[in-house]
Amino acid sequence: MRGVPAWHQRHSVQHPSTVSALRADPPSPTRGEGKRQHAGPLLAILFLSLLFLLLPALSARAAVNIQEVTSSKGITAWLVEDYSVPIVAIRFVFDGGATQDPPGKEGLANLMSGLFDEGAGNLDSEAFQIKLDDVGAEMSFDAQRDGIYGSMRMLAEQRDGAFDLLRVAVNQPRFDQVPIDRIRSQILSGIIANERDPDTLAQRKWLDAIYGRHPYARPDQGTRQSIATITPADLSAFHKASFARDGLHIAVVGAIDAETLKQKLDLVFGSLPEKQALTPVPDIDLKLGQQLEVVYDQPQASLQLAYPGVKRNAPDFFAAVLMNEILGGGTFTSRLFDEVREKRGLAYSVSSDLVDHQHSEALSITTSTRADRAAETLAVVRDVVKRMAEEGPTEAELVATKKYMIGAYAINNLNSSGAIASTLLEIQLGKLGIDYMQRRAALINAVTLDQVKEVAKKLLSAEPAVMVVGPKLGAANKG
């Protein structure tokens, strides 16, 4: 995600416990659905030129052959065989994530995610790291809000040793006290540093305001008090409850055939318990219609607005994606970018994003501006949103956005084995079907202008939640 505030990311606390690991960014809920990067006009021309030069070369990627592979023990994965490079990438997720942290033990999932390469089976931390280097593999685990993500990238010729090491990490993490204390100390340092960071403190207030007492409002990295209480027994219990086959989703891309993969799936995941033991998490509607001012004496002001969102499997999802792209998802043609930056020079960047967590949805708008122009910027943003709600986009805007979204999908989602694996995993989590990539263009093209106007009115007519971080609006304007 580009510049997306922490409250609506699929959470991934970066701690320095796995410096050599492969750490893919958490996949965006609308990854590839019209995302564009911010840049100047010359870069825009260059990007679009490269896009149309690269599309023929990437067309084969867009038509990847996805196989559903089921092992003898019932472990299912989606596989894309690719022998162009002798590498195998696996990405998987267990349902649950940081929402499963017990009250008073916030940060448990995050701490656990930093310990899988800190000793497993009969290998202590140092021995495990040496073994990981020996097999030429990169391994990563991330605690996100709705799941525990894991990934490994390995050389095809050393896949036997790499998969066996992954098996040990997944099934027999040691949670030794010395690595626990070291990783806990690293996380604690980040927590203490964030206590002096205005933006982090503002995000805490924002989460409390929009989520109330829901688990999404809790700090996923924990607090000073909560992480101090976490014991090896807590970690083992969390691992046992979360790492089970019924909540497991897997994607594999690279130089491996289906029959070999079946054996590796049973090796790595076949001995896990059948059922997870998760605490139910309720769905929640964001608490909109409020304005939160977090006063700090600083030269810039940050603005966040939250409107109602749309579920990934909703019939009007693609209409919402197209509308969001026109509103603020794309840089060079978006209305927010044109009004806020190009016409008035109020901000370097401004964007809108569809947020799709498992238990809540939102449309978020973010920007930063000079403190003395915060009120003006907020007024412009709200006016652009109001006009979109009342009038919707034009036919020309919709046609151009459809072309971009269809054409750029391969570049955004299929440019590496890791990116393909992440995309396959998100398609699984969204329950979109194994043929989604083939159907996607038709789903986009089927959206009508009236449908986009209707979803714009539905989402953007609501009174948003607003947060302004910086000098008090009245004081800033007087200055």
Buried (B, 14 or more C-beta within 10 A) or exposed (E): BEEBBBBBBBBBBEBEBBEEBBBBEBBBBBBBBBBBEBBEEEEBEEBBEEBEEBBEEBEEBBEBEBBEBEBEBEBBBBBBBBEEEEBBBBBBBBBBBBBBBBEEBBBBBBBBBBBBBBBBBEBBBEEBBEBBEEBBBBBBBBBBBBBBBBBBBBBBEBBBBBBBBBBBBBBBBBBBEEBBEBBBEBBBEBBEEBEEEBBBBBBBBBBBBBBEEBBBBBBBBBBEEBBEBBEEEBBBBBBEBBBBBEBBBBBBBBBBEBEBBBBBBBBBBBEBEEEBEBEEBEEBEBBBEBBBBBBBEEEBBBBBBBBBBBBBEBEBBBBBBBBBBBBBBBBBBBBBBBBBBEEBEBBEBBBBBBBBBBBBBBBBBBBBBBBBBBBBBBEBBBEBBEBBBEEBBEEEBBEBBBEBBBBBBBBBBBEBBBBBBBBBBBBBBBEBEEEBBEEBBEEBEEBEBEBBBBBBBBBBBBEBBBBBBBBBBEEBBEE
